[in-house]
């Protein structure tokens, strides 16, 4: 793996630790790129014939497919290995963080001459969907604090994400955010947001691309996890990006009505709940100015998925501590937009390939809606990865689709 921005300067990593991290990243990449496609073959040859092609792939049908797939030793091997590598990610990173933590905390404390700002609110409660599961099997999840000014969950997530993607998200791990920001700019070239809000920003890695793509905008980002926000602020400052970070719950923020032109999130919803999803969409509607846009990057929708993908997506819910991932897939997004006050005809759903891994012409065509990218043929990082963008415009005049 190439050197990672900020983390490589912040944490003293031994050669043995670096080798363990590199091995874990390479092993995971091999499993996703070389082993996982074989499960599609097993599904096509041994399972598909036992499924109803017209069936709505609900949670129950995904479980049925799971049971048939897991009769195959190949699938059990894949599942065991990917879960093991997920745990290896964190095990390979934690020792260097624990050894360096006092120095890391000192280096990441807010500076008086900061470009942006950090506003923490101890009264913000961590919602149950964050507190009750170590999402992605990350020990302590995003919010756990072990000492004053703790940033260790943010540091752990930063390095873990880089290993998880084998550096595919770029040296700043900002591939998702850059994909989303570039798509918005290219699809809506006349849209010039002046205030942007990123929901569930974690360490801000997907927030920072908006500072590049929309340099005239005032950029805000929120999360419930104080340790991640402390790290996010220090990281943004070190990378020369002006962002205002706030500790808030996206279901109920303290911003005034109509505060933002653009409200975004990057793979947030599948880590929440059905109720939280509806609350967040309503909050987006409240926060947007007339003519404003909300856009959410997420995993595949119910209507863009087949039986194998239902199984493959739900795998992360069963074995990677992402309990709402299958529930999110089945939420009626269009209905939620309408119930929250967005016009029915201003709903958008866009399939987008990764910005860093896609030729410029292909990415541009996808952003403009001129490609035939199929979301249900997407996968984890590796293979032919495709995200879906879900959004809506707050009415002002005519539809901008």
Residue, then its C-alpha position, 0 to 999 in steps of 0.5 A: x500500500x502507498x503512504x496514507x495521508x496524515x495517519x502516516x505522519x501521526x502514528x509511528x508504525x513498526x515494520x512488523x506492524x506495517x507488514x501485518x497491515x499490508x498482508x491483511x489488505x492484500x489477503x482481503x483484496x484477493x478474497x474479494x477479487x479472486x474468490x468472491x466471483x466464484x460464489x456467483x458461479x455457485x449461485x448460477x449453477x446450483x441455487x438460482x434454479x431453486x429461486x423465483x425470478x419474479x420474487x421480491x428478495x426480502x429479508x426472508x428470501x435472502x435467508x433462504x438463499x443463504x441456507x442454500x449457499x452455505x451448503x457449499x464448502x466454497x461459500x463457507x470458506x469465503x465467509x470464514x476468511x472474510x470475517x477473519x480478515x475483518x478482525x485482522x484489520x483491527x488487530x493489526x492497527x490497535x497496537x501501534x495506536x495504543x503505543x502512541x496514544x498519548x502523543x497522538x492525543x497531544x498532536x490532535x488537540x485543536x489549535x488556536x489558529x485553526x481554519x475550521x472549527x470543532x463544536x462538541x456537545x456532551x448532551x448529545x446521546x449516542x443512538x442505540x444503532x451506534x451504541x449496541x453494535x461494534x459496526x464493521x466489527x471495530x472494537x468500541x465502535x465510533x463513540x467509545x472514549x477511554x480517556x480525556x480528549x480521546x481520538x483513538x476510534x477515529x485513528x483506528x477507523x482511519x487506518x482500518x478503512x485504508x486497509x479495508x479498501x487496500x488503498x482503493x479510496x486514494x491516499x486520503x480515503x476520500x473516494x466515496x465523497x469525491x465520487x459523490x461530489x464530482x457527480x453532483x457538480x457534473x450532473x448539475x453544472x448550474x448548481x452552486x451551493x454556498x452552504x453544505x452539510x455532511x451527515x454522519x461524517x465520522x472522520x470527515x474523509x468523505x467531507x473534504x472533497x466538497x472543499x475541493x469541488x465546491x471551493x466557495x461553499x461554507x462546509x459543515x459536518x456532523x456526527x454523534x461520536x466525539x472521538x471521531x470528530x476530534x480526529x476529523x477536525x485535526x485531520x482536516x486542519x492538517x490537510x489544509x481544509x476548512x470544515x466546521x465539525x459539530x457533534x449532533x444527531x442527524x435525526x434532530x440537528x440544532x441548525x435553523x430551517x433553510x440553513x443549507x443549499x446541499x445536504x449529503x451523506x455517504x453510506x450513513x443510512x444502512x448504519x441507522x434504523x428504519x425510524x432514523x432513516x425517516x427522521x433524517x429525511x424529514x430533517x434534510x427537508x427542513x434544513x434545505x433552502x428552497x431549490x436545495x438538494x439532498x443527495x445520499x450515497x448508499x448500497x443497492x436498492x431493493x429494485x436494483x438487486x437479484x437473488x445473489x446480490x440480496x445474499x451478498x449484501x445481506x452477508x455484511x449484516x450477518x457477519x460484519x455487524x451491519x444489522x440494518x443493511x438488509x432493512x435499508x435495502x427494503x425501505x421505500x425511498x421514494x415514499x419516504x421522500x414524498x412523505x417528508x415533503x419532497x415532490x414526487x417528480x424531483x426524486x433521483x436515483x443514480x448509479x455511479x462507479x468509483x471516481x478513482x477507479x473509472x476512466x474519465x469518459x465513463x465517469x462523466x457519462x455516468x454522472x450525466x445519466x448517459x451510461x448503462x451501468x447496472x447497480x445489481x452487478x456491483x460488489x464490494x471494493x474490487x470487482x466492478x464496484x458501483x454505488x447508488x445515489x438517492x436524492x431529491x430537490x426541495x421545490x422552488x420552481x421547476x424540476x431540475x432532473 
